[in-house]
Amino acid sequence: MKLSKNQALVYEALSQASQPVRAYDLLDQLKVHGLKAPLQIYRALDRLIELKVVHRLESLNAWTTCCDANHASAPIFVICDDCGDVKEHIDANLNQSIKKISEKSGFVAERPIVEIHGRCEDCSPTLQDH
């Protein structure tokens, strides 16, 4: 995969992040490497999305690396509202349902995004016997 300097910097920053990162946080982090304008970050992010190596989490207005650039189905994200952990999943059945819904309504789904907010296993209260 051939990346420009800015794309490589943004991708590396996202790869090293433990959680999704907002564009302005990327800009603050990468200023030391010569990135000075938000447009530089957004252009790099747009290209990384086109290459299917980065995803935008719409509800968080943040970006994360893709778990597998070769998947044919839209990812489903589970997002912990307590600790911020995000996991990417692929579910062929759910993707087929999205495709069927789109086809039935004559709609062309170009970028289906499924985000599920809740609590991860580590943050969920444990069930206690009463």
Summary of the structure (lengths in Angstrom):
residues: 130
radius of gyration: 17.0
end to end distance: 55.7
largest distance: 58.8
contacts: 320
relative contact order: 0.14
helix: 38%
strand: 19%
